[in-house]
Amino acid sequence: MPKTSELLTPRKEGILILQGTIATTLMISGIGLHSGKRINMTLRPAEAGTGIIFHRRENDRHVAIEAVSANVVDTRLATVLGKGDLTVSTVEHLLATLHVFGIDNLHIDIDGSEVPIMDGSAAPFAEMIENAGVRRLSKARKFLAIRKPITLVDGEKRVTLIPSRFFRISFDIAFDHPAIALQDFTFKCSPQQFRREIAPARTFGFLKEVEYLKANGLALGGSLENAVVLDDENVLNPEGLRFSEEFVRHKILDSIGDFSLAGYPILGHIKAFKAGHEINHRMVEKLLATPECWKLVEFTEQALREASRGEVPMLAGEMIPSEA
């Protein structure tokens, strides 16, 4: 990565230009999707420059796992972070929420192998973060600004990143199922839009797959209370869908979490077709290995002083490079 960063100047739209952490400690408890066991998490504020760290505890063992792409150890059913033989699975919904709210530094104590699935969406996490509050720190954030398009193709799956003044995701999915079929959606990153349009979208699966997973000791905590389940024709949840395009919105939720593992908030437009955790992870790795396609950028010292005095409104996703 480059040793120096390009300096940016905020415009009237404002942005989260200072690093952030939560204002108060949060306690979260819930069922693990695959283990079916109750899992407890404690989210603790962290100093600037700490990053997001999972503290995985099992009996008298403890390992600190940084939420970065290099620590991804599995992407088959969810995004899994690990060190040695201790792992934390299903991290994407929580990481997406932290990313959108501009939380760069956090200690997460967890006593199980999965982040609780909650209701299958990120809405409970978003509500908790809003209630706890976000504290801005004195250190500037750095952004990974896309300068040249970069693409990864795997069969029908495709992910492209192109330059953009904002972080946004456009996603298309295609399923041979009457309740899904073709869906597309575009999300421009802001906490408000996230809370309304993305966070409530639940994970989904097909009944045959769920039955197979449970028979093999997985998805033991899965139910109609924390996932959208489909048979060959219909959605089985009695309350129906939260959005007509809930499936593609959830894919965007997963992608926000997966791309947060780049280690910096991205200034770019992600365009994805039939993508999932595996190709998302490979794309992050390809991006980090192709520095000619991006540049680290940050704000001027004057902008930081203005932000610390509250003179710059700070709304996530409104970063604009000075030359744009």
N, C-alpha and C positions, 0 to 999 in steps of 0.2 A: 504494500500500500504506500501511497506517496507520503513523504515526511511533512509536506506543507499542504495547506488548504487554501482554496480560493475564498476570498472574502465577499460576503453578500450584504446587501442593504435591504431591510424590510420596507415594504410599501404600506399603504394605509390598510390593506386587508388584515395585516397582522399575522402572527405565527407563534407557535411554541418554540421560541428560540433559545430558551434556557432549559437545561436538564431538569427532570422532575422525579419525584418520588411520592409515595402516598403520605398524607398528612398525619394519619393515625394508624396504629396496628389493627389488622383485620383478622378475624378468625372465621374460617370456612370449613364446613363439614358436609360430606355427602357420599354417595355410593359410587364406587368405581364401575365403569361400564363393563369391563371384562372380568374383573375379579368378583364383583358383587359385594365386596367388603366396604365397610364404612371407613372413610379416609379423612384425616384431619389436616388442615393446612393453616399456617400462620403467616400472614404477609406483614413484613416489618420494613419500616423506612430504611433507606440506605443513603450513604453519602454520595456526592457527585463522583463519577468515574468508577463506581462499583460495578455497574452493569446489573443484569438480572440473574440471580443465582438461586438454583434449587438446592436446598440442604436436605438430602435424602437420608432418612434415618431408618434403620432396621435393627431392633434390639440394641446392642451396644456399638453398632457400626454407624459411621457417618461419612458421607462424601459430598463435596460441594460440586455441583454440576452447572457450569455457566450455560446460559441460554444462547448458544451460538451454533452455527451450522456444523462446525467441526465436531460437535458432541452428539450429532444425530446418529443413532445406531440402528434405527429401523423405521420404515415408512409404509409397511404393508397394510396395517389397519388404522394407524394413526401416526402422528409424529412422536417419536420416542427419543428422549435424550438419555445419555448414560455415561458412566465412567466405571471401568471394571465390570463387575457383575451386578451393580446396582443401577436401576433405570427409573425414569419417570415418563409415563406414557400419557397420551391424549393431552398434550400441552397446548395445542393450537388455539383453542377457544380463549383460554386465559391470556396467552401471549398476544393474541389479536386485540383484546381489550386493553391491555397495558400499552400496546403500541399506539392505538388510536388516541388514548388519553395522554400520551406524551410522558409515560412513566418509563424512564431509562434505567433507574436504579432501584433494586428491590431485593430483599432477602425473603425466600419462600421456604419455610420449614414444612416438610411433608413426611407423614409417617407411613405412607403406602406407595405402591408402584404406579399409581395413576392419579392424575388430577381428577377430582370428582366431576362426574358428567353433568350434574345439576339437572336441568330440564332438557338437556340436549342442545342448548343454545348458549350464547354468551350473555344473554340478557341479565341473568342473576349476577354475573361478575360485573357488568357495567353498572348496575344499580348499586352494588356494594362500593365500587370505586367512587362513584358520584357522591354517595353518602359519607364516605371516609374523607373525601377531598384530596386534592393534588397539591403538593408543595413544590414550588419552583426553587431551584438551587442556583448558586452563583456562577456555575460553570456553563459555558456555551455548549449547545448540541452541535454535532457535526452530521452532515447529510451526505448521502451517497447519491450524487446527481448523475443520471444517465446522460451521456454525451453522444453515443453512437448506438444504433439499434443492435440488439443481440437476440438470437433466436435459438431455441432448442426444440427439435422435432423427434418424436418417438412414435412411429406408426401414425395413427390418427391423432395422437395427442400433440399439442403444440403450445409453446409459451414464448412470447416475444416481449421484450422491454424496449420501449422507445422513449426519447427525451420528452419531458413534460415539465411545466412550471409547478405542477402539483403531483401528489401521489394519488393515482387512481387505478382502478382495476376494471377491465371489461372482460366478461366471462360468457362463454357459450357452452352449453351442454347438449347432448343428443342421446336419448335413451329410447330403446325400443319398448316403451311402456306407455299406455294411453294416458296415465296420470302425469307423466313428465314430458315425453316427446322432446321437442326443441324448445329451449329456453335461453334467454340472454338477458344480461343486466349489467349496468355500469355504475360504479360507486366512486365518488370523489370524497376523499378522506376528510371527515370532520367528526367530532364526538356526537354532534346533534344528529347527523345523517346516520351514523353508525347505530345509535340507540333506536332510531325509528325504522331503518331499512335493512340492517344487516344482523345486528346482535340477536333479535328474536328468532332468526331462522334456525331450525333444528336439524341435527344430523338425521340421516335417513338410511334405510336399508330394506332389503327384500326379505319376505318371510322365509323363503327357502334358505337364504344365506344365513339368516339369524338362527334358524333351527340347526343348520350344519355347525355354526360356530358354537352354539350351546352344547351340542353333542360332543364337541371337542374341547370343552372346558373353557370356552371364551364367551364373551357377551353375556356372562352370568347375571350382570346387573341391568341388562337391557330390558326395556318394557315400553309400552305405549305412553308412559309418563315421561320418558326421556329420549324418545326417537320417533320419527315418522316411519311407519312400517307399511309396506305395500305387498299385496298378494299379486297374482297375475294380472289383475284388472284394476284394483281400487286401492285407495288409501284406507287402512284399517282403523286409524285413530277416530274415535267417535266425534271429536270436536272438529275434524277436518284440518285443513291447512291454515296457517297464519297469513300466508301470502299466496297468490296464484303461482308465483315463481319462487316459492320457498326453497326449492332444491338448488337452483343456481345461486340464490342469495347465500345459502349455506356454503357452497363451494367458494364463494368470495370470502366468507368468514375464515374458512380454513386457510385460504391463500394468504390473507393478511398475517395470520399467525406464522405460517411457514416462511414468508419472506422477511418477517421481523428478525429471523435468525441470521440475516446478513450482518447484523451487528450495528447497523446504522439505519435510521429512517431513510427510505428511498424517495428521491425526487424523480419520478418517471411514471410512465403509463404501462401497466402490465396488461397484455392481451392474451387471454388463455382460451384454449378450446379442448374440452374433454380432459382437462388437467386434474391431477390429484397430488397427494403428498409426495409420492416418489419423484415425479418429474419436477415438482416445485423445488424439492431439495437439490436435485441435480442442477436445476437452473441457478439456484443461489450459489452453488459451488462453481459453476461455469462463470457466473458473473464475477465473483471474487477473484477468479483466476484469469480474468480478462481486463486488467486495469486500463487498457487503452479505450475502453467503452464507458468509463465513468471517472468522476473526480470527487474527492472529498471537499465539501464546501462548508463555510461557517460565516457567522455575522461579524461585522466590524465591532471594535471595542465601544464605539459611540452607541451603536445599536443596543449592545448589552447593557450599557449604563442607563439608556432610556427604558429598556425593558425592566430593569431592576427597580426603577422609580415608578413603574406602572404606566409609563407614557406610551407604550406600544401595546395595543390590544393583541391578545395571544389566543388565536384560534387555530387548532391543528389543521394542517394540510394546505395553508395559504402561503407557503414558501415560494418566492419568486427570485430567481437568479438576477443579478444586477444587469447582465447583458441581454436578458430576455425582453 
